[in-house]
Amino acid sequence: MPGFTSFRYNPLPDMDWKLIPEPELSAALEADIQRMLVAAFPNYVDFFNANSYWGSKPEYRLIAMQAGQPVAHLEFGFRRITVEDSAFEIAGIGAVAIHPKHQGRKLGKTMFSHLRDHLQQHTHVDFGFIGCHDEVAGFYAASGFTRVQQSVYSLNPDSQAWETFHGPTLIMPIHSSLEQWNSHGVIHLHGMPW
Ligand SMILES: CC(C)(COP(=O)(O)OP(=O)(O)OC[C@H]1O[C@@H](n2cnc3c(N)ncnc32)[C@H](O)[C@@H]1OP(=O)(O)O)[C@@H](O)C(=O)NCCC(=O)NCCS
């Protein structure tokens, strides 16, 4: 992938958007992200007290800061995946969260608009990719993703076993169109999910 540099967006008042390569993430900011994730995921308090992501190690973080604290967060990384005999370059996305005080104000949708712009301008990926729970699939559909009706084969970071995921899976066109996606067959991530 071509070189990245940190940059700023200012789409909402007082929001300072940053794209941070993982090696440049400070321990202090990672701890602040964990506190935000704890607030956003009340069912995973113990997990996010100990971790700032699940599964594949992030390569970049996209964060909105307000008053010195992260209020929006996602992480992503790049991979070549396959669907039967088709191969696609994807940006796998995870740890998507908006601080509860800021939810419902289009901040999540804005975050994906920035991610899409970035991926279009600075990468060659075909699609953004995310797996999620049923409860939030509608949010991703409203934010530029299309649900695919395929299972996903990947390495479960909890069980350390290769497993097939049957939950909601969505893709966001970047440099390829939905028509170019192979909608038949299992999606093989060749590693852990995000
Ligand atoms: C899910 C989450 C990221 C959404 O962020 P948000 O800033 O509150 O959402 P937005 O205000 O940008 O909503 C954008 C659109 O998605 C819709 N939407 C938001 N949450 C939704 C949900 N749970 N189900 C269906 N649609 C949803 C909104 O109605 C809006 O639709 P519209 O543009 O057609 O009017 C946020 O609520 C959150 O952090 N939740 C807790 C953590 C979590 O579940 N993360 C996802 C893990 S996969």
The ligand as an ORCA input file, in Angstrom:
! r2SCAN-3c Opt
* xyz 0 1
  C     -23.556      1.176     15.847
  C     -22.941      2.571     16.018
  C     -21.487      2.523     15.568
  C     -23.731      3.547     15.135
  O     -23.151      4.836     15.222
  P     -24.070      6.153     15.300
  O     -23.205      7.334     15.196
  O     -24.935      6.040     16.514
  O     -24.984      5.981     13.995
  P     -25.415      7.160     13.000
  O     -26.099      8.229     13.774
  O     -24.263      7.565     12.158
  O     -26.483      6.389     12.104
  C     -26.361      6.343     10.685
  C     -27.533      5.596     10.122
  O     -27.551      4.259     10.661
  C     -28.792      3.996     11.294
  N     -28.516      3.195     12.490
  C     -27.747      3.531     13.539
  N     -27.693      2.509     14.422
  C     -28.458      1.529     13.888
  C     -28.793      0.215     14.311
  N     -28.337     -0.301     15.455
  N     -29.589     -0.539     13.515
  C     -30.062     -0.056     12.327
  N     -29.751      1.179     11.879
  C     -28.972      1.952     12.647
  C     -29.352      5.370     11.644
  O     -30.752      5.332     11.771
  C     -28.884      6.210     10.473
  O     -29.743      5.937      9.369
  P     -30.043      7.072      8.258
  O     -28.739      7.689      7.838
  O     -30.748      6.327      7.178
  O     -30.918      8.072      8.957
  C     -23.044      3.070     17.477
  O     -24.393      3.071     17.883
  C     -22.237      2.270     18.470
  O     -21.078      2.571     18.696
  N     -22.847      1.222     19.094
  C     -22.186      0.429     20.134
  C     -21.010     -0.364     19.605
  C     -21.369     -1.267     18.438
  O     -22.357     -1.993     18.452
  N     -20.514     -1.215     17.390
  C     -20.655     -2.034     16.197
  C     -19.883     -3.292     16.354
  S     -19.931     -4.305     14.866
*
